């Protein structure tokens, strides 16, 4: 397979719809809970998702390979004015002012 054909199967997405976000939260559950065997206070066993309080203010990016999620990351605002209070508290951002 040629290099261009191989790279064509990878695609980066920003989760914008509830369905896309649910896919990301489900991917986290599959990876963290089922594959790695870790525990999370944010895991929901009925919906099989992992979602935390910061997700609503984060940009959810994910990479698919052959339509399956391979990687997911959260991106947060960098301007303190736009940073949610929970995030600022978790990472003690006010100490950097």
N, CA, C and O atoms as a CHARMM CRD file, in Angstrom:
* protein
*
  388
    1    1 UNK  N      0.83900  -1.17800   0.00000 PROA 1      0.00000
    2    1 UNK  CA     0.00000   0.00000   0.00000 PROA 1      0.00000
    3    1 UNK  C      0.88500   1.24300   0.00000 PROA 1      0.00000
    4    1 UNK  O      1.85300   1.30900   0.75700 PROA 1      0.00000
    5    2 UNK  N      0.57200   2.20900  -0.82200 PROA 2      0.00000
    6    2 UNK  CA     1.35600   3.44100  -0.92200 PROA 2      0.00000
    7    2 UNK  C      1.13600   4.30900   0.31300 PROA 2      0.00000
    8    2 UNK  O      0.09700   4.22100   0.96800 PROA 2      0.00000
    9    3 UNK  N      2.13100   5.15600   0.62900 PROA 3      0.00000
   10    3 UNK  CA     2.05700   6.02200   1.80900 PROA 3      0.00000
   11    3 UNK  C      0.81800   6.90600   1.79200 PROA 3      0.00000
   12    3 UNK  O      0.17500   7.08100   2.82700 PROA 3      0.00000
   13    4 UNK  N      0.47400   7.46200   0.64300 PROA 4      0.00000
   14    4 UNK  CA    -0.70400   8.32700   0.54200 PROA 4      0.00000
   15    4 UNK  C     -1.98400   7.55100   0.84900 PROA 4      0.00000
   16    4 UNK  O     -2.90300   8.08600   1.46800 PROA 4      0.00000
   17    5 UNK  N     -2.04300   6.29500   0.41700 PROA 5      0.00000
   18    5 UNK  CA    -3.22000   5.47600   0.69500 PROA 5      0.00000
   19    5 UNK  C     -3.31200   5.15500   2.17700 PROA 5      0.00000
   20    5 UNK  O     -4.40800   5.14100   2.73800 PROA 5      0.00000
   21    6 UNK  N     -2.18000   4.89900   2.81900 PROA 6      0.00000
   22    6 UNK  CA    -2.18100   4.60900   4.24500 PROA 6      0.00000
   23    6 UNK  C     -2.64400   5.81000   5.05300 PROA 6      0.00000
   24    6 UNK  O     -3.46500   5.66200   5.95900 PROA 6      0.00000
   25    7 UNK  N     -2.13300   6.99700   4.74400 PROA 7      0.00000
   26    7 UNK  CA    -2.49000   8.17500   5.52200 PROA 7      0.00000
   27    7 UNK  C     -3.92200   8.61200   5.26400 PROA 7      0.00000
   28    7 UNK  O     -4.49900   9.31600   6.09300 PROA 7      0.00000
   29    8 UNK  N     -4.50900   8.22200   4.15700 PROA 8      0.00000
   30    8 UNK  CA    -5.87500   8.61700   3.83400 PROA 8      0.00000
   31    8 UNK  C     -6.88600   7.99900   4.78500 PROA 8      0.00000
   32    8 UNK  O     -8.00200   8.50300   4.90500 PROA 8      0.00000
   33    9 UNK  N     -6.52100   6.91900   5.46300 PROA 9      0.00000
   34    9 UNK  CA    -7.48100   6.27900   6.35700 PROA 9      0.00000
   35    9 UNK  C     -7.51800   6.92500   7.74300 PROA 9      0.00000
   36    9 UNK  O     -8.35900   6.56100   8.56400 PROA 9      0.00000
   37   10 UNK  N     -6.63200   7.86700   8.01400 PROA 10     0.00000
   38   10 UNK  CA    -6.62200   8.58800   9.27900 PROA 10     0.00000
   39   10 UNK  C     -7.30200   9.93900   9.10700 PROA 10     0.00000
   40   10 UNK  O     -7.10500  10.61800   8.09900 PROA 10     0.00000
   41   11 UNK  N     -8.10600  10.32800  10.09900 PROA 11     0.00000
   42   11 UNK  CA    -8.79900  11.60400  10.00900 PROA 11     0.00000
   43   11 UNK  C     -8.95000  12.20400  11.40500 PROA 11     0.00000
   44   11 UNK  O     -9.27400  11.49400  12.35800 PROA 11     0.00000
   45   12 UNK  N     -8.71600  13.51300  11.52400 PROA 12     0.00000
   46   12 UNK  CA    -8.87400  14.22700  12.79400 PROA 12     0.00000
   47   12 UNK  C    -10.24200  14.89900  12.81200 PROA 12     0.00000
   48   12 UNK  O    -10.67000  15.48700  11.81800 PROA 12     0.00000
   49   13 UNK  N    -10.91800  14.80600  13.94400 PROA 13     0.00000
   50   13 UNK  CA   -12.26000  15.36400  14.09600 PROA 13     0.00000
   51   13 UNK  C    -12.33600  16.21600  15.35400 PROA 13     0.00000
   52   13 UNK  O    -11.58700  15.99600  16.30700 PROA 13     0.00000
   53   14 UNK  N    -13.23100  17.17700  15.35700 PROA 14     0.00000
   54   14 UNK  CA   -13.63200  17.88600  16.56500 PROA 14     0.00000
   55   14 UNK  C    -15.05500  17.43600  16.85900 PROA 14     0.00000
   56   14 UNK  O    -15.94200  17.58100  16.01800 PROA 14     0.00000
   57   15 UNK  N    -15.27500  16.89300  18.04500 PROA 15     0.00000
   58   15 UNK  CA   -16.61200  16.41000  18.41000 PROA 15     0.00000
   59   15 UNK  C    -17.52300  17.61400  18.65400 PROA 15     0.00000
   60   15 UNK  O    -17.34800  18.35400  19.62100 PROA 15     0.00000
   61   16 UNK  N    -18.47800  17.79000  17.77600 PROA 16     0.00000
   62   16 UNK  CA   -19.39200  18.93600  17.88400 PROA 16     0.00000
   63   16 UNK  C    -20.80100  18.52000  18.28800 PROA 16     0.00000
   64   16 UNK  O    -21.48500  19.25000  19.00600 PROA 16     0.00000
   65   17 UNK  N    -21.22700  17.37400  17.83800 PROA 17     0.00000
   66   17 UNK  CA   -22.58900  16.91900  18.14100 PROA 17     0.00000
   67   17 UNK  C    -22.58000  16.05100  19.39400 PROA 17     0.00000
   68   17 UNK  O    -21.53700  15.54700  19.81100 PROA 17     0.00000
   69   18 UNK  N    -23.75300  15.88700  19.98300 PROA 18     0.00000
   70   18 UNK  CA   -23.86300  15.00800  21.15800 PROA 18     0.00000
   71   18 UNK  C    -23.45000  13.58900  20.81200 PROA 18     0.00000
   72   18 UNK  O    -22.84700  12.89700  21.63200 PROA 18     0.00000
   73   19 UNK  N    -23.77200  13.15300  19.60300 PROA 19     0.00000
   74   19 UNK  CA   -23.40500  11.80200  19.17000 PROA 19     0.00000
   75   19 UNK  C    -21.87700  11.63900  19.09900 PROA 19     0.00000
   76   19 UNK  O    -21.33400  10.63000  19.54800 PROA 19     0.00000
   77   20 UNK  N    -21.19800  12.63700  18.53600 PROA 20     0.00000
   78   20 UNK  CA   -19.73600  12.57400  18.45700 PROA 20     0.00000
   79   20 UNK  C    -19.11400  12.59700  19.85700 PROA 20     0.00000
   80   20 UNK  O    -18.18200  11.84400  20.13800 PROA 20     0.00000
   81   21 UNK  N    -19.62800  13.45700  20.72400 PROA 21     0.00000
   82   21 UNK  CA   -19.10400  13.52800  22.09500 PROA 21     0.00000
   83   21 UNK  C    -19.32600  12.21000  22.81700 PROA 21     0.00000
   84   21 UNK  O    -18.45000  11.74200  23.54400 PROA 21     0.00000
   85   22 UNK  N    -20.49500  11.60900  22.62100 PROA 22     0.00000
   86   22 UNK  CA   -20.77200  10.31000  23.23900 PROA 22     0.00000
   87   22 UNK  C    -19.77000   9.25900  22.76000 PROA 22     0.00000
   88   22 UNK  O    -19.31500   8.43300  23.55200 PROA 22     0.00000
   89   23 UNK  N    -19.42300   9.28300  21.47200 PROA 23     0.00000
   90   23 UNK  CA   -18.40900   8.35200  20.94900 PROA 23     0.00000
   91   23 UNK  C    -17.08600   8.50800  21.68700 PROA 23     0.00000
   92   23 UNK  O    -16.43200   7.51900  22.02000 PROA 23     0.00000
   93   24 UNK  N    -16.69200   9.76800  21.94400 PROA 24     0.00000
   94   24 UNK  CA   -15.44200  10.03200  22.66500 PROA 24     0.00000
   95   24 UNK  C    -15.54200   9.51300  24.09800 PROA 24     0.00000
   96   24 UNK  O    -14.61900   8.85600  24.57900 PROA 24     0.00000
   97   25 UNK  N    -16.64700   9.79900  24.78400 PROA 25     0.00000
   98   25 UNK  CA   -16.82100   9.33400  26.17100 PROA 25     0.00000
   99   25 UNK  C    -16.85400   7.81000  26.24200 PROA 25     0.00000
  100   25 UNK  O    -16.35600   7.21900  27.20000 PROA 25     0.00000
  101   26 UNK  N    -17.43400   7.18100  25.23700 PROA 26     0.00000
  102   26 UNK  CA   -17.47200   5.71800  25.17500 PROA 26     0.00000
  103   26 UNK  C    -16.06600   5.16300  24.91100 PROA 26     0.00000
  104   26 UNK  O    -15.67100   4.15200  25.49200 PROA 26     0.00000
  105   27 UNK  N    -15.32200   5.83200  24.03500 PROA 27     0.00000
  106   27 UNK  CA   -13.93900   5.42900  23.75700 PROA 27     0.00000
  107   27 UNK  C    -13.12400   5.45600  25.04800 PROA 27     0.00000
  108   27 UNK  O    -12.35000   4.53600  25.31000 PROA 27     0.00000
  109   28 UNK  N    -13.29400   6.50300  25.85400 PROA 28     0.00000
  110   28 UNK  CA   -12.59300   6.58400  27.14100 PROA 28     0.00000
  111   28 UNK  C    -12.93000   5.39400  28.02300 PROA 28     0.00000
  112   28 UNK  O    -12.04400   4.79200  28.63000 PROA 28     0.00000
  113   29 UNK  N    -14.21000   5.05700  28.09500 PROA 29     0.00000
  114   29 UNK  CA   -14.63000   3.93100  28.92400 PROA 29     0.00000
  115   29 UNK  C    -13.99400   2.63500  28.42600 PROA 29     0.00000
  116   29 UNK  O    -13.42500   1.86600  29.20100 PROA 29     0.00000
  117   30 UNK  N    -14.10200   2.41400  27.13000 PROA 30     0.00000
  118   30 UNK  CA   -13.53200   1.19500  26.55600 PROA 30     0.00000
  119   30 UNK  C    -12.04000   1.09200  26.84800 PROA 30     0.00000
  120   30 UNK  O    -11.53500   0.01700  27.17400 PROA 30     0.00000
  121   31 UNK  N    -11.33400   2.22600  26.72800 PROA 31     0.00000
  122   31 UNK  CA    -9.88600   2.23300  26.91600 PROA 31     0.00000
  123   31 UNK  C     -9.49800   2.16700  28.39300 PROA 31     0.00000
  124   31 UNK  O     -8.74000   1.29000  28.80500 PROA 31     0.00000
  125   32 UNK  N    -10.02400   3.09900  29.18100 PROA 32     0.00000
  126   32 UNK  CA    -9.60900   3.20200  30.58400 PROA 32     0.00000
  127   32 UNK  C    -10.15400   2.08800  31.46600 PROA 32     0.00000
  128   32 UNK  O     -9.41800   1.50000  32.25800 PROA 32     0.00000
  129   33 UNK  N    -11.42200   1.80400  31.33100 PROA 33     0.00000
  130   33 UNK  CA   -12.07000   0.86000  32.23900 PROA 33     0.00000
  131   33 UNK  C    -11.93500  -0.58000  31.74200 PROA 33     0.00000
  132   33 UNK  O    -11.49000  -1.45700  32.48200 PROA 33     0.00000
  133   34 UNK  N    -12.32000  -0.81700  30.49500 PROA 34     0.00000
  134   34 UNK  CA   -12.33700  -2.19300  30.01000 PROA 34     0.00000
  135   34 UNK  C    -10.96500  -2.70900  29.59200 PROA 34     0.00000
  136   34 UNK  O    -10.59700  -3.82800  29.95200 PROA 34     0.00000
  137   35 UNK  N    -10.20000  -1.91800  28.84100 PROA 35     0.00000
  138   35 UNK  CA    -8.90400  -2.41000  28.35700 PROA 35     0.00000
  139   35 UNK  C     -7.80400  -2.29800  29.40500 PROA 35     0.00000
  140   35 UNK  O     -7.02900  -3.23600  29.59300 PROA 35     0.00000
  141   36 UNK  N     -7.73000  -1.14800  30.09400 PROA 36     0.00000
  142   36 UNK  CA    -6.64500  -0.92800  31.04700 PROA 36     0.00000
  143   36 UNK  C     -7.00200  -1.39100  32.45900 PROA 36     0.00000
  144   36 UNK  O     -6.11500  -1.55800  33.29600 PROA 36     0.00000
  145   37 UNK  N     -8.28000  -1.59700  32.73100 PROA 37     0.00000
  146   37 UNK  CA    -8.71200  -2.07000  34.03800 PROA 37     0.00000
  147   37 UNK  C     -8.60700  -1.03000  35.14300 PROA 37     0.00000
  148   37 UNK  O     -8.55100  -1.38300  36.32100 PROA 37     0.00000
  149   38 UNK  N     -8.57900   0.24800  34.77800 PROA 38     0.00000
  150   38 UNK  CA    -8.50700   1.29400  35.80100 PROA 38     0.00000
  151   38 UNK  C     -9.90900   1.62900  36.30200 PROA 38     0.00000
  152   38 UNK  O    -10.90800   1.16200  35.75500 PROA 38     0.00000
  153   39 UNK  N     -9.96300   2.44800  37.35400 PROA 39     0.00000
  154   39 UNK  CA   -11.23300   2.91000  37.89600 PROA 39     0.00000
  155   39 UNK  C    -11.30500   4.41300  37.73700 PROA 39     0.00000
  156   39 UNK  O    -10.27800   5.09000  37.70200 PROA 39     0.00000
  157   40 UNK  N    -12.51100   4.93400  37.64100 PROA 40     0.00000
  158   40 UNK  CA   -12.71200   6.37600  37.53400 PROA 40     0.00000
  159   40 UNK  C    -14.01000   6.75200  38.21500 PROA 40     0.00000
  160   40 UNK  O    -15.02900   6.08800  38.02900 PROA 40     0.00000
  161   41 UNK  N    -13.97900   7.81500  39.00500 PROA 41     0.00000
  162   41 UNK  CA   -15.20800   8.30500  39.63300 PROA 41     0.00000
  163   41 UNK  C    -16.15300   8.86300  38.58000 PROA 41     0.00000
  164   41 UNK  O    -17.33700   9.06700  38.84600 PROA 41     0.00000
  165   42 UNK  N    -15.63200   9.10800  37.39000 PROA 42     0.00000
  166   42 UNK  CA   -16.44000   9.66100  36.30200 PROA 42     0.00000
  167   42 UNK  C    -17.00000   8.58900  35.37200 PROA 42     0.00000
  168   42 UNK  O    -17.69600   8.91000  34.40800 PROA 42     0.00000
  169   43 UNK  N    -16.70700   7.33300  35.64700 PROA 43     0.00000
  170   43 UNK  CA   -17.20300   6.24200  34.80000 PROA 43     0.00000
  171   43 UNK  C    -18.66700   5.96800  35.10300 PROA 43     0.00000
  172   43 UNK  O    -19.08600   5.93400  36.26000 PROA 43     0.00000
  173   44 UNK  N    -19.42200   5.77600  34.05200 PROA 44     0.00000
  174   44 UNK  CA   -20.84200   5.44400  34.16100 PROA 44     0.00000
  175   44 UNK  C    -21.04100   4.07200  33.53800 PROA 44     0.00000
  176   44 UNK  O    -20.94800   3.91100  32.32100 PROA 44     0.00000
  177   45 UNK  N    -21.31800   3.07400  34.39300 PROA 45     0.00000
  178   45 UNK  CA   -21.37400   1.69300  33.90600 PROA 45     0.00000
  179   45 UNK  C    -22.59700   1.40500  33.04600 PROA 45     0.00000
  180   45 UNK  O    -22.54100   0.51600  32.19600 PROA 45     0.00000
  181   46 UNK  N    -23.68900   2.11800  33.23400 PROA 46     0.00000
  182   46 UNK  CA   -24.89000   1.86300  32.43200 PROA 46     0.00000
  183   46 UNK  C    -24.67300   2.32900  30.99200 PROA 46     0.00000
  184   46 UNK  O    -24.92600   1.57700  30.05100 PROA 46     0.00000
  185   47 UNK  N    -24.20500   3.57300  30.81900 PROA 47     0.00000
  186   47 UNK  CA   -23.98100   4.09700  29.47100 PROA 47     0.00000
  187   47 UNK  C    -22.59600   3.74400  28.93800 PROA 47     0.00000
  188   47 UNK  O    -22.29300   3.97000  27.76600 PROA 47     0.00000
  189   48 UNK  N    -21.75900   3.18600  29.81700 PROA 48     0.00000
  190   48 UNK  CA   -20.38200   2.82200  29.47500 PROA 48     0.00000
  191   48 UNK  C    -19.62700   4.02000  28.89600 PROA 48     0.00000
  192   48 UNK  O    -19.05800   3.95600  27.80700 PROA 48     0.00000
  193   49 UNK  N    -19.64300   5.11500  29.66500 PROA 49     0.00000
  194   49 UNK  CA   -18.95400   6.33600  29.28100 PROA 49     0.00000
  195   49 UNK  C    -18.11900   6.85100  30.44200 PROA 49     0.00000
  196   49 UNK  O    -18.37600   6.52600  31.60100 PROA 49     0.00000
  197   50 UNK  N    -17.11900   7.65400  30.11700 PROA 50     0.00000
  198   50 UNK  CA   -16.34400   8.39700  31.11100 PROA 50     0.00000
  199   50 UNK  C    -16.42300   9.85700  30.69100 PROA 50     0.00000
  200   50 UNK  O    -15.93100  10.24300  29.63100 PROA 50     0.00000
  201   51 UNK  N    -17.05800  10.66800  31.55000 PROA 51     0.00000
  202   51 UNK  CA   -17.23800  12.09900  31.27600 PROA 51     0.00000
  203   51 UNK  C    -17.02400  12.83600  32.58600 PROA 51     0.00000
  204   51 UNK  O    -17.57100  12.45300  33.62000 PROA 51     0.00000
  205   52 UNK  N    -16.21900  13.90400  32.53700 PROA 52     0.00000
  206   52 UNK  CA   -15.98300  14.66800  33.75700 PROA 52     0.00000
  207   52 UNK  C    -16.58500  16.07000  33.65400 PROA 52     0.00000
  208   52 UNK  O    -17.11800  16.44900  32.61200 PROA 52     0.00000
  209   53 UNK  N    -16.49400  16.83400  34.74600 PROA 53     0.00000
  210   53 UNK  CA   -17.10000  18.16100  34.81600 PROA 53     0.00000
  211   53 UNK  C    -16.48400  19.15600  33.83400 PROA 53     0.00000
  212   53 UNK  O    -17.12000  20.15300  33.49200 PROA 53     0.00000
  213   54 UNK  N    -15.27600  18.90500  33.38200 PROA 54     0.00000
  214   54 UNK  CA   -14.60000  19.83600  32.48600 PROA 54     0.00000
  215   54 UNK  C    -14.92500  19.59700  31.01300 PROA 54     0.00000
  216   54 UNK  O    -14.58800  20.42100  30.16300 PROA 54     0.00000
  217   55 UNK  N    -15.56500  18.49500  30.71100 PROA 55     0.00000
  218   55 UNK  CA   -15.86200  18.15800  29.31400 PROA 55     0.00000
  219   55 UNK  C    -16.74000  19.19300  28.61800 PROA 55     0.00000
  220   55 UNK  O    -16.56500  19.45500  27.42800 PROA 55     0.00000
  221   56 UNK  N    -17.68100  19.78000  29.34800 PROA 56     0.00000
  222   56 UNK  CA   -18.59800  20.72300  28.71600 PROA 56     0.00000
  223   56 UNK  C    -17.90400  21.98100  28.21400 PROA 56     0.00000
  224   56 UNK  O    -18.40000  22.63500  27.29700 PROA 56     0.00000
  225   57 UNK  N    -16.76800  22.32600  28.80000 PROA 57     0.00000
  226   57 UNK  CA   -16.06100  23.52700  28.36600 PROA 57     0.00000
  227   57 UNK  C    -14.82900  23.20600  27.52400 PROA 57     0.00000
  228   57 UNK  O    -14.12300  24.11500  27.09100 PROA 57     0.00000
  229   58 UNK  N    -14.56900  21.93600  27.29200 PROA 58     0.00000
  230   58 UNK  CA   -13.39900  21.52100  26.51900 PROA 58     0.00000
  231   58 UNK  C    -13.76600  21.28300  25.05600 PROA 58     0.00000
  232   58 UNK  O    -14.92400  21.04100  24.71500 PROA 58     0.00000
  233   59 UNK  N    -12.77100  21.35800  24.22700 PROA 59     0.00000
  234   59 UNK  CA   -12.91000  20.94800  22.83300 PROA 59     0.00000
  235   59 UNK  C    -12.43800  19.50300  22.78200 PROA 59     0.00000
  236   59 UNK  O    -11.31600  19.19800  23.18600 PROA 59     0.00000
  237   60 UNK  N    -13.28000  18.62500  22.29300 PROA 60     0.00000
  238   60 UNK  CA   -12.94600  17.20600  22.21000 PROA 60     0.00000
  239   60 UNK  C    -12.41700  16.91300  20.80800 PROA 60     0.00000
  240   60 UNK  O    -13.15500  17.00300  19.82700 PROA 60     0.00000
  241   61 UNK  N    -11.15100  16.56600  20.72300 PROA 61     0.00000
  242   61 UNK  CA   -10.56400  16.18200  19.43800 PROA 61     0.00000
  243   61 UNK  C    -10.32100  14.68000  19.44000 PROA 61     0.00000
  244   61 UNK  O     -9.95900  14.10000  20.46400 PROA 61     0.00000
  245   62 UNK  N    -10.52100  14.06100  18.29100 PROA 62     0.00000
  246   62 UNK  CA   -10.23200  12.63300  18.19300 PROA 62     0.00000
  247   62 UNK  C     -9.76700  12.27700  16.79700 PROA 62     0.00000
  248   62 UNK  O    -10.13000  12.92200  15.81300 PROA 62     0.00000
  249   63 UNK  N     -8.96700  11.24900  16.73800 PROA 63     0.00000
  250   63 UNK  CA    -8.42600  10.75100  15.48100 PROA 63     0.00000
  251   63 UNK  C     -9.04400   9.39300  15.21000 PROA 63     0.00000
  252   63 UNK  O     -9.09400   8.53300  16.08900 PROA 63     0.00000
  253   64 UNK  N     -9.51600   9.20800  13.98100 PROA 64     0.00000
  254   64 UNK  CA   -10.04400   7.90300  13.61900 PROA 64     0.00000
  255   64 UNK  C     -9.11100   7.22100  12.62300 PROA 64     0.00000
  256   64 UNK  O     -8.45100   7.86500  11.80800 PROA 64     0.00000
  257   65 UNK  N     -9.08200   5.92800  12.71900 PROA 65     0.00000
  258   65 UNK  CA    -8.37300   5.07200  11.76800 PROA 65     0.00000
  259   65 UNK  C     -9.40400   4.05400  11.30200 PROA 65     0.00000
  260   65 UNK  O     -9.91600   3.25500  12.08700 PROA 65     0.00000
  261   66 UNK  N     -9.69300   4.10100  10.01700 PROA 66     0.00000
  262   66 UNK  CA   -10.74100   3.22300   9.47400 PROA 66     0.00000
  263   66 UNK  C    -12.05000   3.38000  10.24200 PROA 66     0.00000
  264   66 UNK  O    -12.70500   2.39300  10.57700 PROA 66     0.00000
  265   67 UNK  N    -12.42600   4.63400  10.51900 PROA 67     0.00000
  266   67 UNK  CA   -13.69400   4.99400  11.17100 PROA 67     0.00000
  267   67 UNK  C    -13.74600   4.66900  12.66400 PROA 67     0.00000
  268   67 UNK  O    -14.74900   4.97300  13.31000 PROA 67     0.00000
  269   68 UNK  N    -12.71000   4.06900  13.22800 PROA 68     0.00000
  270   68 UNK  CA   -12.67700   3.76200  14.66600 PROA 68     0.00000
  271   68 UNK  C    -11.80600   4.79100  15.36800 PROA 68     0.00000
  272   68 UNK  O    -10.75500   5.17400  14.85200 PROA 68     0.00000
  273   69 UNK  N    -12.23900   5.24100  16.54700 PROA 69     0.00000
  274   69 UNK  CA   -11.44100   6.20300  17.29500 PROA 69     0.00000
  275   69 UNK  C    -10.16200   5.51800  17.76500 PROA 69     0.00000
  276   69 UNK  O    -10.19800   4.43600  18.35200 PROA 69     0.00000
  277   70 UNK  N     -9.03800   6.16600  17.49700 PROA 70     0.00000
  278   70 UNK  CA    -7.73600   5.64400  17.90800 PROA 70     0.00000
  279   70 UNK  C     -7.14400   6.47600  19.04100 PROA 70     0.00000
  280   70 UNK  O     -6.42100   5.94800  19.88600 PROA 70     0.00000
  281   71 UNK  N     -7.44500   7.77600  19.06300 PROA 71     0.00000
  282   71 UNK  CA    -6.91200   8.70000  20.07100 PROA 71     0.00000
  283   71 UNK  C     -7.96900   9.76400  20.32600 PROA 71     0.00000
  284   71 UNK  O     -8.66100  10.19400  19.40400 PROA 71     0.00000
  285   72 UNK  N     -8.09200  10.19100  21.58600 PROA 72     0.00000
  286   72 UNK  CA    -8.97900  11.30600  21.92800 PROA 72     0.00000
  287   72 UNK  C     -8.27200  12.19300  22.94200 PROA 72     0.00000
  288   72 UNK  O     -7.62600  11.70100  23.86700 PROA 72     0.00000
  289   73 UNK  N     -8.39800  13.49600  22.76200 PROA 73     0.00000
  290   73 UNK  CA    -7.79600  14.45500  23.69400 PROA 73     0.00000
  291   73 UNK  C     -8.77800  15.58800  23.96200 PROA 73     0.00000
  292   73 UNK  O     -9.64100  15.89600  23.14000 PROA 73     0.00000
  293   74 UNK  N     -8.62400  16.19300  25.12500 PROA 74     0.00000
  294   74 UNK  CA    -9.39000  17.37900  25.49300 PROA 74     0.00000
  295   74 UNK  C     -8.47800  18.58500  25.35500 PROA 74     0.00000
  296   74 UNK  O     -7.32000  18.54900  25.76900 PROA 74     0.00000
  297   75 UNK  N     -9.00700  19.65500  24.77000 PROA 75     0.00000
  298   75 UNK  CA    -8.25900  20.89900  24.64900 PROA 75     0.00000
  299   75 UNK  C     -9.03600  21.95900  25.42200 PROA 75     0.00000
  300   75 UNK  O    -10.24000  22.12800  25.23000 PROA 75     0.00000
  301   76 UNK  N     -8.32600  22.67000  26.30000 PROA 76     0.00000
  302   76 UNK  CA    -8.96200  23.68500  27.12800 PROA 76     0.00000
  303   76 UNK  C     -8.51700  25.07500  26.70800 PROA 76     0.00000
  304   76 UNK  O     -7.42600  25.24100  26.16300 PROA 76     0.00000
  305   77 UNK  N     -9.35900  26.08100  26.96000 PROA 77     0.00000
  306   77 UNK  CA    -8.95500  27.45600  26.66500 PROA 77     0.00000
  307   77 UNK  C     -7.69700  27.82200  27.44500 PROA 77     0.00000
  308   77 UNK  O     -7.48500  27.33000  28.55300 PROA 77     0.00000
  309   78 UNK  N     -6.86100  28.68700  26.86700 PROA 78     0.00000
  310   78 UNK  CA    -5.62700  29.06200  27.55200 PROA 78     0.00000
  311   78 UNK  C     -5.72400  30.41700  28.24100 PROA 78     0.00000
  312   78 UNK  O     -4.94400  30.70800  29.14700 PROA 78     0.00000
  313   79 UNK  N     -6.66200  31.23800  27.82600 PROA 79     0.00000
  314   79 UNK  CA    -6.86100  32.53200  28.46200 PROA 79     0.00000
  315   79 UNK  C     -7.60000  32.30700  29.77900 PROA 79     0.00000
  316   79 UNK  O     -8.68400  31.72300  29.78200 PROA 79     0.00000
  317   80 UNK  N     -7.03900  32.75600  30.88500 PROA 80     0.00000
  318   80 UNK  CA    -7.64000  32.51600  32.19900 PROA 80     0.00000
  319   80 UNK  C     -9.08200  33.00600  32.25900 PROA 80     0.00000
  320   80 UNK  O     -9.89600  32.43900  32.98900 PROA 80     0.00000
  321   81 UNK  N     -9.40500  34.04100  31.50900 PROA 81     0.00000
  322   81 UNK  CA   -10.77100  34.56800  31.52000 PROA 81     0.00000
  323   81 UNK  C    -11.76400  33.52900  31.02000 PROA 81     0.00000
  324   81 UNK  O    -12.91200  33.50800  31.46400 PROA 81     0.00000
  325   82 UNK  N    -11.34300  32.67800  30.11500 PROA 82     0.00000
  326   82 UNK  CA   -12.23600  31.67100  29.56800 PROA 82     0.00000
  327   82 UNK  C    -12.12100  30.31200  30.22300 PROA 82     0.00000
  328   82 UNK  O    -12.80900  29.37500  29.81900 PROA 82     0.00000
  329   83 UNK  N    -11.27000  30.18400  31.22500 PROA 83     0.00000
  330   83 UNK  CA   -11.05900  28.89700  31.88000 PROA 83     0.00000
  331   83 UNK  C    -12.13500  28.68800  32.94300 PROA 83     0.00000
  332   83 UNK  O    -12.32500  29.54800  33.80300 PROA 83     0.00000
  333   84 UNK  N    -12.83500  27.56500  32.89600 PROA 84     0.00000
  334   84 UNK  CA   -13.85400  27.28300  33.91300 PROA 84     0.00000
  335   84 UNK  C    -13.23900  27.23200  35.30800 PROA 84     0.00000
  336   84 UNK  O    -12.08800  26.82700  35.47500 PROA 84     0.00000
  337   85 UNK  N    -14.01200  27.64500  36.30500 PROA 85     0.00000
  338   85 UNK  CA   -13.52300  27.67700  37.68600 PROA 85     0.00000
  339   85 UNK  C    -13.04600  26.30500  38.15900 PROA 85     0.00000
  340   85 UNK  O    -12.04700  26.21200  38.87200 PROA 85     0.00000
  341   86 UNK  N    -13.74700  25.24500  37.77100 PROA 86     0.00000
  342   86 UNK  CA   -13.34900  23.89600  38.19400 PROA 86     0.00000
  343   86 UNK  C    -11.96600  23.54300  37.67100 PROA 86     0.00000
  344   86 UNK  O    -11.16500  22.93700  38.38200 PROA 86     0.00000
  345   87 UNK  N    -11.68600  23.91900  36.43200 PROA 87     0.00000
  346   87 UNK  CA   -10.38000  23.65500  35.83900 PROA 87     0.00000
  347   87 UNK  C     -9.30600  24.46300  36.55900 PROA 87     0.00000
  348   87 UNK  O     -8.24800  23.93200  36.89600 PROA 87     0.00000
  349   88 UNK  N     -9.57700  25.75000  36.79700 PROA 88     0.00000
  350   88 UNK  CA    -8.60800  26.62100  37.48100 PROA 88     0.00000
  351   88 UNK  C     -8.29600  26.09100  38.87100 PROA 88     0.00000
  352   88 UNK  O     -7.14800  26.12900  39.31300 PROA 88     0.00000
  353   89 UNK  N     -9.31200  25.60300  39.55500 PROA 89     0.00000
  354   89 UNK  CA    -9.11300  25.05500  40.90000 PROA 89     0.00000
  355   89 UNK  C     -8.31700  23.75100  40.84700 PROA 89     0.00000
  356   89 UNK  O     -7.38300  23.55900  41.62500 PROA 89     0.00000
  357   90 UNK  N     -8.68300  22.86100  39.93500 PROA 90     0.00000
  358   90 UNK  CA    -7.99000  21.55800  39.82000 PROA 90     0.00000
  359   90 UNK  C     -6.49900  21.71500  39.56700 PROA 90     0.00000
  360   90 UNK  O     -5.69500  20.93700  40.08100 PROA 90     0.00000
  361   91 UNK  N     -6.12400  22.72300  38.77500 PROA 91     0.00000
  362   91 UNK  CA    -4.72900  22.90900  38.39900 PROA 91     0.00000
  363   91 UNK  C     -4.08900  24.12900  39.04900 PROA 91     0.00000
  364   91 UNK  O     -2.99500  24.54900  38.67100 PROA 91     0.00000
  365   92 UNK  N     -4.79500  24.69900  40.04400 PROA 92     0.00000
  366   92 UNK  CA    -4.27400  25.82200  40.81900 PROA 92     0.00000
  367   92 UNK  C     -3.74200  26.94100  39.92300 PROA 92     0.00000
  368   92 UNK  O     -2.65600  27.47300  40.15500 PROA 92     0.00000
  369   93 UNK  N     -4.51700  27.28900  38.90200 PROA 93     0.00000
  370   93 UNK  CA    -4.07900  28.29500  37.93400 PROA 93     0.00000
  371   93 UNK  C     -3.94300  29.67800  38.53600 PROA 93     0.00000
  372   93 UNK  O     -3.14900  30.48400  38.05000 PROA 93     0.00000
  373   94 UNK  N     -4.70500  29.97500  39.59200 PROA 94     0.00000
  374   94 UNK  CA    -4.61800  31.30200  40.19600 PROA 94     0.00000
  375   94 UNK  C     -3.25200  31.57000  40.82000 PROA 94     0.00000
  376   94 UNK  O     -2.88600  32.72600  41.03200 PROA 94     0.00000
  377   95 UNK  N     -2.50700  30.52800  41.11000 PROA 95     0.00000
  378   95 UNK  CA    -1.17000  30.72500  41.66900 PROA 95     0.00000
  379   95 UNK  C     -0.19100  31.27700  40.63200 PROA 95     0.00000
  380   95 UNK  O      0.90600  31.70900  40.98600 PROA 95     0.00000
  381   96 UNK  N     -0.58400  31.26700  39.34100 PROA 96     0.00000
  382   96 UNK  CA     0.27400  31.77300  38.28700 PROA 96     0.00000
  383   96 UNK  C      0.01800  33.24300  37.95400 PROA 96     0.00000
  384   96 UNK  O      0.73700  33.83000  37.14600 PROA 96     0.00000
  385   97 UNK  N     -0.99800  33.83500  38.57000 PROA 97     0.00000
  386   97 UNK  CA    -1.30600  35.24900  38.29400 PROA 97     0.00000
  387   97 UNK  C     -0.21100  36.17700  38.77800 PROA 97     0.00000
  388   97 UNK  O     -0.31800  37.39300  38.62100 PROA 97     0.00000
